[in-house]
């Protein structure tokens, strides 16, 4: 429903002591005082208060036509607007002051003026049942059917506020108004049904209102009456022929709406309604009555009318399922008494009992179990029993009721071999864990992957639940099929829980085997999580021989800490390294050191820590590309990391270090468009002309990838735009072949008045224009033609002019080149 203030403006005048004297006299309804002020000319007649209201506004509001006439004759502005854009005519209509309305109209008041909500005085008169005011306004209106900002006409306002007299007057002057709709396609009949005015409904229908008119949600007036519980309005609409089975866009009939809102008395008024009609979710009215907050009596009425208590919606849920969701146990009793099946299963395999257990409705559980519902029936894809679900959610009262009803349910396994104690541990439900242990639950029960409840509590960081399990006899050193112990999992989640496990005898030297990673200690997990406290405890507790093996493992704890940027952990690990240990330079299977990983991720703190530690070799390269730390930082554009490396010991000499393809850090920064990284490298002294294994410079790479800013920077520092690669292509060939317009223009500007250079051909005989034309890059073609119109090149002496389609002839060069020579070989870039 629309807010009332949109239909009934609150035109309340406040008497303010700080208001001008003329306004105060008008508020005092004192014509003599007004005359005195006017005669003395002590004040501007259109003076305004803080809300921009004049004395004329006050007179109109207080139904003082004499004062209004005095002010108007003295020159008051008749259409002056206050801060809400109300004119005196708006005020007069709100106060039902027909005499003031007449005075204002006599002085040419604007009848179509609008306030901030686009409401005219007629809207205000209709909302306030000012019949006489409306009668005075209508003769002055050429179109009384105007709408406000929300699309409401004066008839909408009259219907919303329940004023049949005004409505009849409006319809007598403009019959077409009866089916006018607002911005939500609601007619006046919708608002009359919302208001519950039987007289208005009868009046509107007699004047031709569509009884089954629909708004944008396909609600009819009967739906509106059903939603609001307006019994007499609904009865009237049904008597007048309203469709009791009309459906909204969601498929809800008036019965659905009435049941959802708990309007039980209205249900009986819907004669001929289809009880089993389904909405878009497949729900019948009884589904909604079973779930609604105030719908108990609606449910009783539907049961009395023999509605199907086992109706199934699209999700496979029955009314019992709907009642279970919200814990409506009294409605469950009614449904069961009417023949509802207690162990019905929805599309996900859940019964009403399992739904109630999952949501903690213990009284609902009692009702269902008394009706014969099975308390240990596995449900759902994971085959969880109701006790599993109650333990997982931590509803202790439900756990107690279910175990008392079926003690053997404690040992039931789900599809993954997990017990109820596993479920309680996953949820960290300490009270449930204590209760199950007291009832004999096995604290060391293994699931299908070999994990105990303690594994799950440790993985989730549920410290109190884990301590309870340890005190109940759970083994801290139990390993699953991968070798993971609770200590491995706790090291990644909770430092204090790790301490508890170590106190209870957990072995920090146990390793877990992963096919891709190899053996991992709890120390690896702590380093990855960045837990400085846990790392320190594990370093002290782990044997030296095991630590030495860990330093050389792949990945090592240093690799994991560096990749995730845990510089404090890296510093701590460095302090425990043996002086002769090269752990900070140890490589993983791809040859990457911790420094490579930290530089790639841009973790400046970790990079600085590694650079300050002993054994960190900045010049070490990986086994993938032959990159050192500078290459990684430049390729990712991490300027701070680059700066730290360049300013470190041995960093400057590596500025032009080449990888396996002779690529320098500057080439990688330019290729990936990292302008600031390229600027830093050039500032420190990087060589912009240095070629790679394909004889391509940094400018080739920047141009081929369309990085105009990097191209501009390289040209400014002296990079040669005419440098050729091993296929005799310069940067213009490459950027034209890829269609980079801005870079093409930049290179043409750098080449300047040198048409031969711009039109130069590569080893296959193709110019930049050939490449741009072949690929259809129109703008690049235009740029090339504008700067340097082509001239037919002379064929090489070694080529025969008589040979058909030879690359040396102009004709051959304009045809599509072979696929291998169509574009520059960019894969190596």
N, C-alpha and C positions, 0 to 999 in steps of 0.2 A: 504494500500500500504506500501511497505517496505521503510524505510528511504533511501534517495539518497546516503548518505555517505557509506552505505554498498556496493553500487555498483560502486561508483566513488570515490576512495580514494583521499583525498585532500593532494597531495604530494607537499607542498610548502616549499621551502628552504628560510631560513631567514639569511641575512648577519649580522653577529654579530662581533662587533669590538673586543670583548674579545676572539674570536676564535683563534686557533693556526695560526701561520704565513702561513703555507702550505695551510690551508683551505682558508685563505684570498686571497692568490694568485690564487687558483683555482676558487674562486668566481669572481675574477677580470678577468677571462679568459686570463691569462697571462702565456703562456707556458714557456717563458724565466725566469720569476720569479720562477716558479715551479722548473725548472732545477737548478737555483741558490741555492734554498733552499735544494734541494736534493744533489747537489754536495758538498755543505758546511756541509751537515749532521748536520744541526743545530737543527733538529727536528725529532722526530719519524714519520716515513712515515704513520703510522696508527693512528696518534694522532686524538682525537675526540673533538668535541665542547660539549656544555652543553646538546645537544640532542643526543650525541653519534654518530654524523655524521662525516665521514672522508672526506678528500679531494676528494676521488674517488666518494663519493656520490654527491659532488658538481659538479664535472666534468660531471657525467652522467646526472645530472639534467639540466645542462646548454648546453648540446649537444656539448661537447668538447672532441672529440675522441682522439685528439693529447695528451691532458693532461692526459686523462684516460690511454692511452698507456704508457706514461712516468711513471705514478704511478705504473702501473701493472708490468712494466719491472723492476722497482726499488724495487719490493717486496710487494706492497700493497695487502691486503687481498681482494680477489674478492667477497667473500660472507659475508663481514662484515655487521652486522645489527645495525641499529640505535635504538633509544628508542622505536620506533613503529615497530620494526622488519623489516623495509624496507631495502633491499639490494640495491647496486648500480643498479642492473638489474631492480628492481622495479622502481627506479627513472628514468632510461632511458626510460622505457616503458611509464611512465606517461608523459614524455616530448616528446614522439614520436621520440626519437633520435635513429633511426635505425643504424646509424654509431657507436654509443656507444654500442648498443646492440651487434653488430657484434664483436667489440673489446672485450667486456666482455665474449662473447661466445667463442672467440678464446682462452681466458685465463681460460677456464673451469668453467665459472660461472654456478652455480646450477640453472637450469630452474624450478625446483619444489619447491624451497624455499618458505616459507609462512610467511606472516606478522601476526600481532596479530589477525586479522580477518580471518586467514587461506587463504588469497588470494595469488595466485601465480602471477608472472609477466604476464602470459597470461590473467588472470582476469583483471589486470590493463590495459593491452594493449587493450583488448576488450572494457573496460569502457571508454577509451579515444580515440577510433577510430584509434589506431595506427596500421594500416593495415600492413605496412612494418615490424614493430616489431613482429607482430603476425606471419608473414610469416617466419621470421628468427627463431622464437621459436618453431614452430610446428614440424619441422623435428627432433628436439631434445627430443620430448615428446613421451613417449610410450603410455600415456593415456591422451588425451587433455580434457577428460570429468570429471576431478576432480572438487570437489565442495568446497566452502569455509565454514565458520562456520555456515552460514544461509542456507547452502545447494545449493547455487547458483553456476552454472557453468559459464564458460566464455560466453556462448551463452545467459544466463540470463542477464549478465551485458551489453552485446551488445544490447539486446532487450530493456532493461530498459532505456538505454541512446539513443536509436534510431539510431543505426549504422548498416545499412543493409550490407555495404561492409564487415565489419568484420564478421558479421553473415554468409554471403555467404562463406567466406573463411573457417570459422570453420565447416560449414556443408559439405563443399567439402572434408574436411579431416576426419570428424567424423559424418556421417549422423545420427547415432543413438542418437546424442545429441539433436535432435529436440524435443523429448518428455521427456527429462530429467526433473524431478521435484525437487523443493527445499523442505525445511522442512515443508512448508505449502501446499505442493502438487501443487504449481503453476508452470506452464510450461513457456517457453519463450514466447509463444503466449499470455499468460495473461499479461506479461510485455510489449509486443508490443502493445496490446490493451490499456494498461494503458498509454503508451507513445503517442498513437494515430498515430503511423507510419504505413501508409497504405502499403508502399513498404515492410516493414518488415513482415507484416501480410501475404501479398501475397507470399513472399519468403518462410516463414515458412510453409504455407499450401502446397505450391508446393513441399516442401521436406518431406511432410508426417505428419505435425503437426495435432493433433486431434483438430478438429474445436470446439467440445463441451466438451473438457477436463475440469474436475472439480477439484477445490482445496478442502481443508478440510472442507470448509463451503459450498461446492457444487456450488461455483461461476464459471461460464464459462467465457471465454474471452469476450463474449457479455455482461455479467453482468458488467465486469470491464469497458468496454467502456461506458456502460450506466451510471455507477456511476460517471465517470470522464467527461461525456459530450462530448466524442470524436465522433462527428457525422460521419466523413468520415470513421473512423475505424469501427464503428457500421455498416455503410452501406456496407463496404467491407465484413465484417463477414457475414451479412445477404445474400449478393450476393453469398458468397461461401458456403452457406447452414447451417449457424448456427441456432440452435433451438431457436426461439423467445419466446417459452413458457417454456423453461427450468426453473426449480424451485430450489432455494437454500435450505439448511436445514431448514430455516425459512419459506420456501414456497414462497419466493419472486421471481417473474419473472423479466426479464430485464425491463419490463414496470413499475413494482413496484419500482425498483431501480431508474429509470430515473425520475419518478414522485416525489419520496422522495427527490431527489437531485435537483429538479427544472430544469431538462434538457428537456425543452419542444420541442426544435427542433429535438431532438433525437427520441421522441415518434413517429413521423410520419415516421421514417425510419424502424420501426418494423412492416413491412408488415405481415399481418396474425396473429398478436398477439391477444390473447383472453382477451378481456376487463374485463370480469367478473371473471377471475381467482382469487382465494383466497389464501392467505398465511396461516400460521399455526394459526394465530389469527382470521382467517375468513375475513381479510380485503382485499378489492379489491384495484386496483390502484387509484380509485377515493377517497378512504378514505385517502390515503397518500398524494394525491394532495391537498385535502382540509386542511390538517394539516401542510404540509411542509412549510419551511420559504420562499422559492423562487419558489413555485410551482403554482402560480396563473395561468400562461399561460398553464401549464400542465392540470389544471382543465378545462380551457376553451376548450382545444383540446378534452378532454375526453367527455365533454358535447356535443361538436359538433359531436363526433363519436357515440352519443346516448348511452353512458355508463349509467348504472342504478344509478340515484342520490339518490335513497332510499335503496340502498344495505345495508344489515345488517351484521355486523361481529358477532363473537361469544359472545361478551359482549352486543350484541343488539344495538350497536351504528351505527348510519347512518353517512354519510359524514358531515351532519349538526352538529352532536355531536362533530366530530373531529375538525371542524372549530371553534366550541364554546369553546373547551378546550384552544385553542390558540388565540381566539379573532379575527379570520379572517373574519371580517364583510363584506368585499367586496366579498369574496368567498361565504359567506352566501347569498348575493344578487344573485350571479350567480346560486347557487343551487336552491334557491327559484323560480327564474325565469324559471328554467328548470323543475319545478314540485316537488321539495322536500317538504315533509310533515313537517310543522313547529312544530307540537306538537307530533312528534314521540317519543316513550318511549323506553329507553334501558332496559337491563336486571335488573338493580337496580331500575327502575322506574323513572329515571330522563329524563327530556326533554332537548333539546338544550338550551332553555331559562333558565332553572334552573342551568345548567352547567355554562353558562355565568355569571349568578348572583353570583354563588359560587366563581367564579374566577375573578370577578370585571371587566368584559368587557362591559362597559356601551354602547358603540357604537353598539356592537353586539345586546344588548337588544333592542335598538331603531329599528334596522332592523327587528328583530323577531316580535316585537309587531306591527309594521306597516304591517307585513305579516299575522297578525291575531293570533299569539301565545298568549295563555292565561297567563296574568301576575300573577294570584293568584291560579293557579292549583296546588294542593298538589301533591308532588312527593316523591318517596323513601319509605323505610320501616317506617320512622317516620312521613310521610305525611307532610313534610315541604314545604311551598310555596317558590317561588323565593325570596320573601321579607324576609322570615326567613333566607334563606341562605345568602343573601346579608348582613343582620344585623349581623349574626353570624361571617361572615368574615370581617365585618367592611368596606365594600366598599360604602362610603357615596353617591357617584354619582349614583350608581345603586339603592340605597335606595330611593333617590329622584325621579328618573325616574319611579320606580315601584309604589311608592305611588301616584305620579301624574297621572299615567295611571289607577290605580285602588285604590282609597282612602279607600275603604272598606277592602282592604287587611290587613290593620293595625290590625283589630280585628280578623283575621282568626286564628284558633287554629290548632296545629299539633296533632298527635295521642296521645300525653300525656297532651293535654290541654294547651300547652304553646303558648303564643302570640309572636309576633315579638319583643316586648320589653324584654321578657324573653331571646330570642336569643341574642339580643344586650348586655344584662347584662352578659350572660355567657361568651361572647367574650371580655367583658370590653370595648366596643366601645362607648366611651363617646359622640362623635359627633352624633352617631346614636341614643343614648338614649335621648339626648337633642332634637333632631329633632322629634322623635316619641312622646315624651311628649308634645311638641309644637303642634303636630297634633292630640292630644286628646287621646293618648294611656293611658290605665288605669294602674297606677303604683302599684295598689294593686290587680291586677288580679291573681287568684289562678289557679294553674295547677292541674293535677289529684292527686297529693300528697299533695296539700294544700300549695304550695310554691309560693311566689311572686318573681318578678324579683330581689328584694333586697336580697332574700335568695341566689340566684345564684351568684350575684355579691360578696356577703360576703364570700360564700364558695370558690370562685376562688381568693379571695384577691384583687379584682379590686376596689381599694379605691375610685378613682375618679368617676367611674360609680356609686358606692354606694352612694356617697355624692350627686351626681346629682339626683339620685332617691329620696333620703331623702328630698332634696330641692324641688322636684317635688310632694311631698305629700305621699311618701311611708311610711307605718306604721312600725316603728322599732320593735314593740312588737308582730307582727303577727306571730303566731305559725303554723307549718304545722301539719300533722296528727300525727306525733310522738311527737309533742310538741317542736320541734326545732325552735328557733327564729333566725333571722339573727345574733344576738349576740353570740349564740352558735357557729355558723359557723365561724364568724369573729375571735372569741377567738382562734380558731385553725389555723388561716391563717395570720392575719395582726393586730399587736398591735394598730397601729394608726387608723385603721378602727374601732376597738373596742372602742377606745376613742370617735370617732365621733358618734357611735351608743349610747353610754352612754350619751353624750351631747344632743342627740336628744330624750332622754327619754326612752331608752331601759331598761327593768327591769332585773337586774342580778340575781333575785331570781326565775325566771321562770325555771321550770324543764322540761326536755324531758324524755319521758318514753320509755325504751327499755326492751323487755321481759326478755332478759338474764341478763341485767345489773341493771335494776331498774332505779330510777329517777336520771338524771344527770343535773347538773348546768352548766352554761357557764364556771365556775371555773374548772370543770373537763376537759373540752376541752382545756383550756389554760394550765393546768398542763400537759396534755398529749403532747401538742405541745412544752412545755418547754419555753413558753414566760413569762419571769420574769416580764416584764413591765405590761402585761395584767393581770397576777396573782395578782400583787400588787394593780392594780386599782380595780379589782373585789373583793379582800379581803376588801378593804375600802368601796366598794359600797354595799356589801351584808350584810343583816341583821345578827346579832349574832345568833339568833335562827336558821336561815337557815344554817349558817356555822356549828353549832354544829351537825345538822343533816347530813351535808356533811361529817364531820369527821368520822361518824359511818356508812356511806353508803358503798355499795359494788358494784364496787370498790370505794374507797375514792380517792380524789385528790392525796394523798400521794402514794397510790398504783400505779396510772398511772405515776406519776413523777418518782417513783423509778424504775418501769419496763423499762422506756425509758431513764433512766440515767440522769435526769435533777437535778443535785445536788443543783444548785442555787435556783431552785424552791422549792426543799425540805427544804432548809434552811429557805426560806421565809415563807413557810407554818408552819414550826416549831415555828417561832417567834409569829405567830398568834394563836397558840394553847393555850387553857386555861391551867393553871398549873396542874389542876387535870385531864385533858383530856388524855386518853390513846390512842390517835389517831395513834401514831407511832407504836403501837402494835395491832391496830385493824386488824381483820382478814377478808378475803373475804369468800365466801361460801365454798371454799376448805380449809379454815383455814390458808391461807398464809398471812403473814404480809408484809408490804413494804420491810422490810429487806430481807425476803425470795426471793422476786422478783428481787431485786437489786443484790443479791448474785447469783441467778440463771443466770442472764444476764451478770454478770461480770462487773458491773458498779462500779468501785472502789470509785470514788468520791461520788456517792450516798450512798454507804455503809458507808464510813467514816462520811458523814453528819448525817446519821441515828444513827450511834453508838455514835456520840457526843451529840445527842439531848436527852432530857429527855423523859422518858416513853418508850424507846426502849429496849425490853427484848430479849437478845440474845438467851436465853434458850427456848423461845417459839417454839412449834412445830406445824406443819400444821396438817390438818385433813385427808390428803391423805396417807402419808407414816410415819407420825410421825417424819418428818425431822425438824431440826433446821437450822439456817443459815449456819453452818459449813457443814452440809450434802449437802446442795444445792451447795455451792462453790466447795466442793470436787468432787461431781458427775460431775460437768461441767469443772473441772480442772482449775479454776481461782485462780492462786497462789497468786496474789496480794491481792485479796479479803480474801482468807484464812489467809494470814499473818496479815492483818488488824484486823480480828476478833480474832485471837489468841492473839494478843498483846493488845487487848482492855480489858476493865474491865469485868471480869467474863468469858473470853474466854478460858483460859488454862484448867480450870476444865471440860470443855465440850469436850475435845479432843477425849475422848473415849465414848461419849454419844451414846446411842443405839436408833435406830428408832423402828417402830412397829414390825420389824422382827429381832431386835437386831443387825442391821447392823451399824457399826461405819463409820465415815467419811473416815478412811483409807480403809475400804472394798470397798466403793463406788469409791474412786480414783483408787484403784488397778483394780477393775472390769472394769472400763472404760478406763484403760490404760494411766492415767494421771501421768506420772512418776515424774514430778517436784512437783506436789501436794502431792504425796505419800512420796517423800523424805522430804518435809517440815514437814509433820505430824510426820514422824518417828523422825526427828531431835528434834521436840518439846517434844516428849515422847509418841507418840501413841503406843499402845500395838499391836504388830504384831501377837500375839497368841490368841487374843480374838475371841471366836466363836460366830456365830449368832444363831438364833433359830433352824437352821438345823445343828448346830455344825460345820459349815464351817468357815474357817479363811479367812483372806485377800488373802493368798496364793492360796486357793482353787479357789477363784474368778478370780485372775489374770491368773492362769493356764487354767481354763475352757474357758476363752476368748482369750487365745493365746497371752497375753501381756508379751513377753519374758523379756523386760527390767524391768518391775515391778516385775516379778518373780525373776529375778536375784537380784534386790535390797532387796526384802523380805528375800531371803535366806541369803544374806550377813549380815543382821541385826539379824539373828538367828531364822527366822521362821522355824517351824518344817515341813519338806517335807513329813513326815509320819503321820501327824495328820489326824484323820479320822472323817468323818461326821456321821450323824445319820444312814447312810446306810453302814457304815464302808468303805467308799471310801476315799482314799487320793488323793492328787492333781494329781498324775500320772494317776490314773484312768480317771480323768475328762479331762485332756489334750489329752490323747490317744484316748478317745471316740470322741473328736472333731477334731482330726487330726492335731493338732498343732505340727509340727515337731521340730521347734527350742525350744519350751517350753518342749517338751518331752525329748530332748537331755539335756536340762539344769537340769531338775529334776533327770534324771538318773545320771548325774555327781554329783549332790548334795547327792544322795543316796549312791554313791560310791560302794565299794565291799561288797554289801549286797544283794545277790540274793534272799534271802527269802523276804526281804522288797519289792523288785521290782516285785516279782511274787505273792505277797500277794493278797488274794481274798477278795471281799466285802461280804455283807450279803447274796447275792444271789449265791455266789460261783464263781464269775467271776473276773479274773485278768485284768490288763491293756491290756495285749496281746489279751484277748478275745474281748475286745471292739474295739481295733484297727483293728483286723482281720475281725470282723463282719461288720464293716463299710467300709472295703476296703481301709484303709489308709496304703498303702504299705510301705512308708518310715518310718512311726512310727513302723510298725511291724519289719522292718529291724533293727531299732535302738534297740528295745526291745530284739530281738534275739541276736544281736551282744554283748550287754552288759551282758545279763543274760539269757542264753538258758534255756527254761522251763523244769521242771521235773514234772512228773505226781503227783499231790497232793494226799495224802491219804484221803479217804472219811471219813466224820465225823462218830463217833460211832453210832449216833442216826439214820443213814440212812442205808437202806438195799441195799447190792450189787445186790441182785436179782431183785430189782425193775427196770423195763424197763424205760430208759430215765431219771433216777433220777438225780437231780442236783449234787449229791455227786460223781457220777462216772465221770472218765475222758471223756468217750464218750459223756455223756450228756452235759458236759461243752463245748465241741467243736461244738455242734449244735447251731442253731440260738436260742438265748434266747428269752423269751417272750417280746412282745413290751414294756411292762411296765418296764422291767428290762434291756432293750437294752442299754440305755445311762443313765448317771446320770441325776437326775431331775434338769435341768438347768433353768427351768422357774423361779424358785425362786431367781436365781442370777440376 
